[in-house]
Amino acid sequence: MIKRVVRSDLWVDGVFEERLSREPDIEVVKFSIRGAAQAARSALSAAHVYHISAAKDELPREWFASAELLSMCPNLLCVSAGGAGYDTVDVAACTAAGVAVVNQSGGNAVSVAEHTLGLMLGVSRRMLEGDRRMRREVGYAREDVMGHELAGKTVGLVGIGNIGSRVAVLARAFGMQVVAVDPMLTPAEIERRGARPVSWDHLLAQSDVVSLHCPRDASTLKMMNAKTFAAMKPGAIFISTARGGIHDEAALVQALQSGHLAGAGLDVWDQEPPPLDHPLLAMDNVYATFHVAGVTHEARRNV
Protein backbone atom coordinates (compact mmCIF):
# COMPACT_ATOMS: atom_id res chain seq x y z
CA MET A 1 0.00 0.00 0.00
CA ILE A 2 1.31 3.42 -0.98
CA LYS A 3 1.54 5.87 1.92
CA ARG A 4 1.06 9.48 0.88
CA VAL A 5 2.97 12.26 2.61
CA VAL A 6 1.50 15.63 1.73
CA ARG A 7 3.24 18.95 2.31
CA SER A 8 2.92 22.55 1.16
CA ASP A 9 5.37 24.25 -1.19
CA LEU A 10 7.00 26.21 1.63
CA TRP A 11 10.77 25.63 1.83
CA VAL A 12 11.92 22.23 3.04
CA ASP A 13 15.50 20.98 2.92
CA GLY A 14 16.06 18.77 -0.12
CA VAL A 15 17.08 15.86 2.10
CA PHE A 16 13.40 15.51 3.11
CA GLU A 17 12.22 14.29 -0.28
CA GLU A 18 15.57 12.69 -1.10
CA ARG A 19 15.25 10.29 1.81
CA LEU A 20 11.54 9.61 1.41
CA SER A 21 11.99 8.95 -2.32
CA ARG A 22 14.17 5.96 -1.45
CA GLU A 23 11.19 4.26 0.16
CA PRO A 24 9.23 2.30 -2.47
CA ASP A 25 5.92 2.55 -0.64
CA ILE A 26 5.99 6.31 0.08
CA GLU A 27 4.77 9.04 -2.26
CA VAL A 28 5.38 12.72 -1.49
CA VAL A 29 2.73 15.10 -2.81
CA LYS A 30 3.23 18.86 -2.73
CA PHE A 31 0.49 21.48 -2.97
CA SER A 32 0.75 25.23 -3.51
CA ILE A 33 -0.46 27.41 -0.66
CA ARG A 34 -1.27 30.14 -3.18
CA GLY A 35 -2.63 27.91 -5.89
CA ALA A 36 -6.07 26.44 -6.43
CA ALA A 37 -7.60 25.52 -3.09
CA GLN A 38 -9.40 22.55 -4.60
CA ALA A 39 -6.12 21.01 -5.73
CA ALA A 40 -4.73 21.33 -2.22
CA ARG A 41 -7.86 19.82 -0.68
CA SER A 42 -7.72 16.95 -3.13
CA ALA A 43 -4.12 16.21 -2.14
CA LEU A 44 -4.90 16.39 1.57
CA SER A 45 -7.98 14.19 1.26
CA ALA A 46 -5.72 11.29 0.25
CA ALA A 47 -2.96 12.05 2.76
CA HIS A 48 -1.77 9.57 5.35
CA VAL A 49 0.77 12.04 6.74
CA TYR A 50 0.52 15.82 6.61
CA HIS A 51 3.96 17.42 7.01
CA ILE A 52 3.03 20.94 8.06
CA SER A 53 5.06 24.11 8.41
CA ALA A 54 5.40 25.21 12.03
CA ALA A 55 5.60 28.87 10.99
CA LYS A 56 2.18 30.34 11.76
CA ASP A 57 2.90 33.59 9.90
CA GLU A 58 4.02 31.83 6.70
CA LEU A 59 1.31 29.22 6.38
CA PRO A 60 -2.19 30.53 5.54
CA ARG A 61 -4.60 29.68 8.34
CA GLU A 62 -6.82 27.59 6.05
CA TRP A 63 -3.99 25.02 5.88
CA PHE A 64 -3.49 24.78 9.64
CA ALA A 65 -4.22 21.31 11.04
CA SER A 66 -7.59 22.37 12.43
CA ALA A 67 -10.74 20.38 13.09
CA GLU A 68 -12.16 21.71 9.81
CA LEU A 69 -9.16 20.56 7.79
CA LEU A 70 -9.06 17.19 9.55
CA SER A 71 -12.66 16.57 8.54
CA MET A 72 -11.52 16.66 4.92
CA CYS A 73 -8.75 14.09 5.51
CA PRO A 74 -10.38 10.71 6.19
CA ASN A 75 -7.15 8.76 5.68
CA LEU A 76 -4.92 10.95 7.82
CA LEU A 77 -2.86 9.12 10.43
CA CYS A 78 -0.26 11.69 11.46
CA VAL A 79 0.50 15.41 11.40
CA SER A 80 4.22 16.15 11.42
CA ALA A 81 5.22 19.70 12.39
CA GLY A 82 8.37 20.85 10.64
CA GLY A 83 10.01 22.34 13.71
CA ALA A 84 10.17 22.17 17.47
CA GLY A 85 6.97 24.21 17.74
CA TYR A 86 3.51 23.20 16.57
CA ASP A 87 1.61 26.48 16.53
CA THR A 88 -0.13 25.48 13.30
CA VAL A 89 -1.55 22.27 14.77
CA ASP A 90 -4.71 21.93 16.86
CA VAL A 91 -3.48 19.08 19.04
CA ALA A 92 -6.84 18.60 20.76
CA ALA A 93 -8.63 18.29 17.42
CA CYS A 94 -6.03 15.80 16.19
CA THR A 95 -6.37 13.75 19.37
CA ALA A 96 -10.15 13.69 19.02
CA ALA A 97 -9.79 12.52 15.43
CA GLY A 98 -7.29 9.80 16.34
CA VAL A 99 -4.48 11.53 14.44
CA ALA A 100 -0.98 11.39 15.92
CA VAL A 101 1.00 14.63 16.21
CA VAL A 102 4.79 14.70 16.10
CA ASN A 103 7.30 17.53 16.08
CA GLN A 104 11.03 17.82 15.43
CA SER A 105 12.08 18.52 19.01
CA GLY A 106 15.81 19.03 19.45
CA GLY A 107 16.73 19.26 15.78
CA ASN A 108 17.43 22.97 15.97
CA ALA A 109 18.55 23.12 19.61
CA VAL A 110 22.17 23.93 18.82
CA SER A 111 21.23 26.72 16.41
CA VAL A 112 18.72 28.33 18.77
CA ALA A 113 21.11 28.08 21.71
CA GLU A 114 23.93 29.70 19.74
CA HIS A 115 21.57 32.46 18.63
CA THR A 116 20.54 33.00 22.24
CA LEU A 117 24.16 33.48 23.30
CA GLY A 118 24.68 35.80 20.34
CA LEU A 119 21.80 37.97 21.52
CA MET A 120 23.17 37.98 25.07
CA LEU A 121 26.60 39.05 23.85
CA GLY A 122 25.26 41.63 21.44
CA VAL A 123 23.08 43.34 24.02
CA SER A 124 25.47 43.13 26.97
CA ARG A 125 28.41 44.43 24.90
CA ARG A 126 26.21 47.01 23.11
CA MET A 127 27.48 45.82 19.74
CA LEU A 128 24.54 47.15 17.73
CA GLU A 129 24.94 50.62 19.23
CA GLY A 130 28.66 50.58 18.49
CA ASP A 131 28.10 49.41 14.92
CA ARG A 132 25.53 52.12 14.21
CA ARG A 133 27.57 54.92 15.73
CA MET A 134 30.74 53.92 13.89
CA ARG A 135 28.85 54.08 10.59
CA ARG A 136 27.52 57.60 11.18
CA GLU A 137 29.98 59.34 13.52
CA VAL A 138 33.68 60.08 13.79
CA GLY A 139 35.52 60.70 17.02
CA TYR A 140 33.00 59.55 19.61
CA ALA A 141 34.40 58.14 22.84
CA ARG A 142 34.58 54.35 22.99
CA GLU A 143 33.36 54.56 26.57
CA ASP A 144 30.05 55.87 25.21
CA VAL A 145 29.20 52.32 24.14
CA MET A 146 30.91 50.47 26.97
CA GLY A 147 29.12 47.26 27.90
CA HIS A 148 29.41 44.41 30.38
CA GLU A 149 31.03 40.98 30.37
CA LEU A 150 28.92 37.85 30.62
CA ALA A 151 31.49 36.18 32.88
CA GLY A 152 30.36 36.17 36.49
CA LYS A 153 26.78 37.10 35.62
CA THR A 154 23.71 34.96 36.31
CA VAL A 155 21.44 33.79 33.53
CA GLY A 156 17.96 32.60 34.42
CA LEU A 157 16.50 30.05 32.02
CA VAL A 158 12.73 29.79 31.82
CA GLY A 159 12.56 26.22 30.57
CA ILE A 160 15.51 23.84 30.32
CA GLY A 161 14.54 21.36 27.64
CA ASN A 162 16.60 20.61 24.53
CA ILE A 163 17.37 24.26 23.86
CA GLY A 164 17.59 25.52 27.42
CA SER A 165 20.00 22.77 28.44
CA ARG A 166 22.27 23.62 25.50
CA VAL A 167 22.15 27.30 26.47
CA ALA A 168 23.22 26.23 29.96
CA VAL A 169 26.32 24.53 28.52
CA LEU A 170 27.28 27.58 26.47
CA ALA A 171 26.58 30.02 29.30
CA ARG A 172 28.77 28.07 31.70
CA ALA A 173 31.55 28.14 29.09
CA PHE A 174 31.36 31.94 29.30
CA GLY A 175 31.73 31.75 33.07
CA MET A 176 28.09 32.47 33.86
CA GLN A 177 26.07 31.09 36.76
CA VAL A 178 22.97 29.27 35.49
CA VAL A 179 19.65 29.06 37.32
CA ALA A 180 16.40 27.72 35.93
CA VAL A 181 12.72 27.10 36.44
CA ASP A 182 10.82 24.36 34.62
CA PRO A 183 7.47 23.08 35.92
CA MET A 184 7.87 19.85 33.95
CA LEU A 185 11.08 18.79 35.68
CA THR A 186 12.16 17.83 39.18
CA PRO A 187 14.87 19.90 40.91
CA ALA A 188 17.23 16.94 40.51
CA GLU A 189 16.63 16.82 36.76
CA ILE A 190 17.17 20.58 36.42
CA GLU A 191 20.50 20.14 38.19
CA ARG A 192 21.38 17.23 35.92
CA ARG A 193 20.78 19.50 32.94
CA GLY A 194 23.27 22.04 34.21
CA ALA A 195 21.34 24.62 36.21
CA ARG A 196 20.51 25.38 39.81
CA PRO A 197 16.75 25.11 40.42
CA VAL A 198 15.24 28.25 41.92
CA SER A 199 11.81 29.76 42.42
CA TRP A 200 10.21 31.99 39.79
CA ASP A 201 10.52 35.04 42.03
CA HIS A 202 14.18 34.30 42.73
CA LEU A 203 14.97 33.90 39.04
CA LEU A 204 13.42 37.25 38.16
CA ALA A 205 15.02 39.14 41.04
CA GLN A 206 18.54 37.69 40.83
CA SER A 207 19.22 37.04 37.15
CA ASP A 208 21.31 39.46 35.11
CA VAL A 209 19.82 37.85 32.00
CA VAL A 210 16.38 36.23 31.77
CA SER A 211 16.05 33.96 28.72
CA LEU A 212 12.83 32.25 27.63
CA HIS A 213 12.91 28.64 26.39
CA CYS A 214 9.34 27.53 27.05
CA PRO A 215 6.40 26.73 24.75
CA ARG A 216 3.57 29.15 24.13
CA ASP A 217 0.36 27.85 25.66
CA ALA A 218 -2.42 29.04 27.96
CA SER A 219 -0.11 28.92 30.98
CA THR A 220 2.67 31.02 29.42
CA LEU A 221 0.75 33.57 27.34
CA LYS A 222 1.80 37.08 28.47
CA MET A 223 3.79 35.47 31.27
CA MET A 224 6.29 38.31 30.93
CA ASN A 225 4.18 41.40 31.58
CA ALA A 226 4.47 44.73 33.38
CA LYS A 227 4.50 43.02 36.78
CA THR A 228 7.13 40.42 35.92
CA PHE A 229 9.35 42.88 34.07
CA ALA A 230 9.22 45.14 37.14
CA ALA A 231 10.25 42.16 39.29
CA MET A 232 13.41 41.65 37.24
CA LYS A 233 16.75 42.86 38.54
CA PRO A 234 17.38 46.53 37.65
CA GLY A 235 19.70 46.71 34.66
CA ALA A 236 18.96 43.14 33.57
CA ILE A 237 18.63 41.93 29.99
CA PHE A 238 15.60 40.10 28.57
CA ILE A 239 16.03 37.49 25.83
CA SER A 240 13.40 35.49 23.97
CA THR A 241 13.94 32.89 21.28
CA ALA A 242 10.77 31.05 22.34
CA ARG A 243 7.48 32.29 20.85
CA GLY A 244 5.80 35.64 20.36
CA GLY A 245 3.04 36.34 22.84
CA ILE A 246 4.84 34.93 25.87
CA HIS A 247 6.11 38.42 26.58
CA ASP A 248 3.92 41.53 26.45
CA GLU A 249 5.61 43.77 23.88
CA ALA A 250 4.03 46.99 25.16
CA ALA A 251 5.14 46.21 28.71
CA LEU A 252 8.66 45.49 27.46
CA VAL A 253 8.76 48.85 25.69
CA GLN A 254 7.88 50.57 28.97
CA ALA A 255 10.46 48.58 30.95
CA LEU A 256 13.17 49.59 28.47
CA GLN A 257 12.10 53.22 28.14
CA SER A 258 12.06 53.63 31.91
CA GLY A 259 15.63 52.34 32.13
CA HIS A 260 14.63 49.49 34.43
CA LEU A 261 15.94 46.98 31.89
CA ALA A 262 19.24 47.54 30.10
CA GLY A 263 18.26 45.89 26.86
CA ALA A 264 16.56 43.02 25.08
CA GLY A 265 17.30 40.44 22.40
CA LEU A 266 14.20 39.30 20.53
CA ASP A 267 13.84 36.66 17.85
CA VAL A 268 10.07 36.23 18.22
CA TRP A 269 7.18 38.66 17.89
CA ASP A 270 3.41 38.94 18.19
CA GLN A 271 3.36 39.61 14.45
CA GLU A 272 6.15 38.16 12.35
CA PRO A 273 7.78 40.09 10.91
CA PRO A 274 6.84 43.03 13.15
CA PRO A 275 5.74 46.29 11.48
CA LEU A 276 8.61 48.60 10.56
CA ASP A 277 7.29 51.29 12.91
CA HIS A 278 7.29 48.95 15.93
CA PRO A 279 8.73 50.91 18.89
CA LEU A 280 11.10 48.09 19.83
CA LEU A 281 12.77 48.35 16.41
CA ALA A 282 13.61 51.99 17.08
CA MET A 283 15.66 51.19 20.20
CA ASP A 284 19.43 50.81 19.94
CA ASN A 285 19.48 48.55 23.00
CA VAL A 286 17.18 46.00 21.35
CA TYR A 287 18.65 43.30 19.13
CA ALA A 288 15.89 42.22 16.74
CA THR A 289 15.82 39.17 14.48
CA PHE A 290 13.00 37.64 12.45
CA HIS A 291 12.41 34.21 14.05
CA VAL A 292 15.65 32.92 12.56
CA ALA A 293 17.26 31.40 15.66
CA GLY A 294 16.60 27.91 14.35
CA VAL A 295 17.05 28.76 10.68
CA THR A 296 20.50 27.48 9.76
CA HIS A 297 21.50 25.01 7.08
CA GLU A 298 22.38 22.46 9.75
CA ALA A 299 19.18 22.88 11.75
CA ARG A 300 16.92 22.81 8.71
CA ARG A 301 18.52 19.57 7.60
CA ASN A 302 18.06 18.09 11.07
CA VAL A 303 14.36 18.90 11.22
C-alpha positions in Angstrom: 0.0 0.0 0.0 1.3 3.4 -1.0 1.5 5.9 1.9 1.1 9.5 0.9 3.0 12.3 2.6 1.5 15.6 1.7 3.2 19.0 2.3 2.9 22.6 1.2 5.4 24.2 -1.2 7.0 26.2 1.6 10.8 25.6 1.8 11.9 22.2 3.0 15.5 21.0 2.9 16.1 18.8 -0.1 17.1 15.9 2.1 13.4 15.5 3.1 12.2 14.3 -0.3 15.6 12.7 -1.1 15.2 10.3 1.8 11.5 9.6 1.4 12.0 9.0 -2.3 14.2 6.0 -1.4 11.2 4.3 0.2 9.2 2.3 -2.5 5.9 2.6 -0.6 6.0 6.3 0.1 4.8 9.0 -2.3 5.4 12.7 -1.5 2.7 15.1 -2.8 3.2 18.9 -2.7 0.5 21.5 -3.0 0.7 25.2 -3.5 -0.5 27.4 -0.7 -1.3 30.1 -3.2 -2.6 27.9 -5.9 -6.1 26.4 -6.4 -7.6 25.5 -3.1 -9.4 22.6 -4.6 -6.1 21.0 -5.7 -4.7 21.3 -2.2 -7.9 19.8 -0.7 -7.7 17.0 -3.1 -4.1 16.2 -2.1 -4.9 16.4 1.6 -8.0 14.2 1.3 -5.7 11.3 0.2 -3.0 12.0 2.8 -1.8 9.6 5.3 0.8 12.0 6.7 0.5 15.8 6.6 4.0 17.4 7.0 3.0 20.9 8.1 5.1 24.1 8.4 5.4 25.2 12.0 5.6 28.9 11.0 2.2 30.3 11.8 2.9 33.6 9.9 4.0 31.8 6.7 1.3 29.2 6.4 -2.2 30.5 5.5 -4.6 29.7 8.3 -6.8 27.6 6.0 -4.0 25.0 5.9 -3.5 24.8 9.6 -4.2 21.3 11.0 -7.6 22.4 12.4 -10.7 20.4 13.1 -12.2 21.7 9.8 -9.2 20.6 7.8 -9.1 17.2 9.6 -12.7 16.6 8.5 -11.5 16.7 4.9 -8.7 14.1 5.5 -10.4 10.7 6.2 -7.1 8.8 5.7 -4.9 10.9 7.8 -2.9 9.1 10.4 -0.3 11.7 11.5 0.5 15.4 11.4 4.2 16.2 11.4 5.2 19.7 12.4 8.4 20.9 10.6 10.0 22.3 13.7 10.2 22.2 17.5 7.0 24.2 17.7 3.5 23.2 16.6 1.6 26.5 16.5 -0.1 25.5 13.3 -1.5 22.3 14.8 -4.7 21.9 16.9 -3.5 19.1 19.0 -6.8 18.6 20.8 -8.6 18.3 17.4 -6.0 15.8 16.2 -6.4 13.8 19.4 -10.1 13.7 19.0 -9.8 12.5 15.4 -7.3 9.8 16.3 -4.5 11.5 14.4 -1.0 11.4 15.9 1.0 14.6 16.2 4.8 14.7 16.1 7.3 17.5 16.1 11.0 17.8 15.4 12.1 18.5 19.0 15.8 19.0 19.4 16.7 19.3 15.8 17.4 23.0 16.0 18.5 23.1 19.6 22.2 23.9 18.8 21.2 26.7 16.4 18.7 28.3 18.8 21.1 28.1 21.7 23.9 29.7 19.7 21.6 32.5 18.6 20.5 33.0 22.2 24.2 33.5 23.3 24.7 35.8 20.3 21.8 38.0 21.5 23.2 38.0 25.1 26.6 39.1 23.8 25.3 41.6 21.4 23.1 43.3 24.0 25.5 43.1 27.0 28.4 44.4 24.9 26.2 47.0 23.1 27.5 45.8 19.7 24.5 47.2 17.7 24.9 50.6 19.2 28.7 50.6 18.5 28.1 49.4 14.9 25.5 52.1 14.2 27.6 54.9 15.7 30.7 53.9 13.9 28.8 54.1 10.6 27.5 57.6 11.2 30.0 59.3 13.5 33.7 60.1 13.8 35.5 60.7 17.0 33.0 59.6 19.6 34.4 58.1 22.8 34.6 54.4 23.0 33.4 54.6 26.6 30.1 55.9 25.2 29.2 52.3 24.1 30.9 50.5 27.0 29.1 47.3 27.9 29.4 44.4 30.4 31.0 41.0 30.4 28.9 37.8 30.6 31.5 36.2 32.9 30.4 36.2 36.5 26.8 37.1 35.6 23.7 35.0 36.3 21.4 33.8 33.5 18.0 32.6 34.4 16.5 30.1 32.0 12.7 29.8 31.8 12.6 26.2 30.6 15.5 23.8 30.3 14.5 21.4 27.6 16.6 20.6 24.5 17.4 24.3 23.9 17.6 25.5 27.4 20.0 22.8 28.4 22.3 23.6 25.5 22.2 27.3 26.5 23.2 26.2 30.0 26.3 24.5 28.5 27.3 27.6 26.5 26.6 30.0 29.3 28.8 28.1 31.7 31.5 28.1 29.1 31.4 31.9 29.3 31.7 31.8 33.1 28.1 32.5 33.9 26.1 31.1 36.8 23.0 29.3 35.5 19.7 29.1 37.3 16.4 27.7 35.9 12.7 27.1 36.4 10.8 24.4 34.6 7.5 23.1 35.9 7.9 19.9 33.9 11.1 18.8 35.7 12.2 17.8 39.2 14.9 19.9 40.9 17.2 16.9 40.5 16.6 16.8 36.8 17.2 20.6 36.4 20.5 20.1 38.2 21.4 17.2 35.9 20.8 19.5 32.9 23.3 22.0 34.2 21.3 24.6 36.2 20.5 25.4 39.8 16.8 25.1 40.4 15.2 28.2 41.9 11.8 29.8 42.4 10.2 32.0 39.8 10.5 35.0 42.0 14.2 34.3 42.7 15.0 33.9 39.0 13.4 37.2 38.2 15.0 39.1 41.0 18.5 37.7 40.8 19.2 37.0 37.1 21.3 39.5 35.1 19.8 37.8 32.0 16.4 36.2 31.8 16.1 34.0 28.7 12.8 32.2 27.6 12.9 28.6 26.4 9.3 27.5 27.0 6.4 26.7 24.8 3.6 29.2 24.1 0.4 27.8 25.7 -2.4 29.0 28.0 -0.1 28.9 31.0 2.7 31.0 29.4 0.7 33.6 27.3 1.8 37.1 28.5 3.8 35.5 31.3 6.3 38.3 30.9 4.2 41.4 31.6 4.5 44.7 33.4 4.5 43.0 36.8 7.1 40.4 35.9 9.4 42.9 34.1 9.2 45.1 37.1 10.3 42.2 39.3 13.4 41.7 37.2 16.8 42.9 38.5 17.4 46.5 37.6 19.7 46.7 34.7 19.0 43.1 33.6 18.6 41.9 30.0 15.6 40.1 28.6 16.0 37.5 25.8 13.4 35.5 24.0 13.9 32.9 21.3 10.8 31.0 22.3 7.5 32.3 20.8 5.8 35.6 20.4 3.0 36.3 22.8 4.8 34.9 25.9 6.1 38.4 26.6 3.9 41.5 26.5 5.6 43.8 23.9 4.0 47.0 25.2 5.1 46.2 28.7 8.7 45.5 27.5 8.8 48.9 25.7 7.9 50.6 29.0 10.5 48.6 31.0 13.2 49.6 28.5 12.1 53.2 28.1 12.1 53.6 31.9 15.6 52.3 32.1 14.6 49.5 34.4 15.9 47.0 31.9 19.2 47.5 30.1 18.3 45.9 26.9 16.6 43.0 25.1 17.3 40.4 22.4 14.2 39.3 20.5 13.8 36.7 17.9 10.1 36.2 18.2 7.2 38.7 17.9 3.4 38.9 18.2 3.4 39.6 14.4 6.2 38.2 12.3 7.8 40.1 10.9 6.8 43.0 13.1 5.7 46.3 11.5 8.6 48.6 10.6 7.3 51.3 12.9 7.3 48.9 15.9 8.7 50.9 18.9 11.1 48.1 19.8 12.8 48.3 16.4 13.6 52.0 17.1 15.7 51.2 20.2 19.4 50.8 19.9 19.5 48.6 23.0 17.2 46.0 21.4 18.7 43.3 19.1 15.9 42.2 16.7 15.8 39.2 14.5 13.0 37.6 12.5 12.4 34.2 14.1 15.7 32.9 12.6 17.3 31.4 15.7 16.6 27.9 14.3 17.1 28.8 10.7 20.5 27.5 9.8 21.5 25.0 7.1 22.4 22.5 9.7 19.2 22.9 11.7 16.9 22.8 8.7 18.5 19.6 7.6 18.1 18.1 11.1 14.4 18.9 11.2 
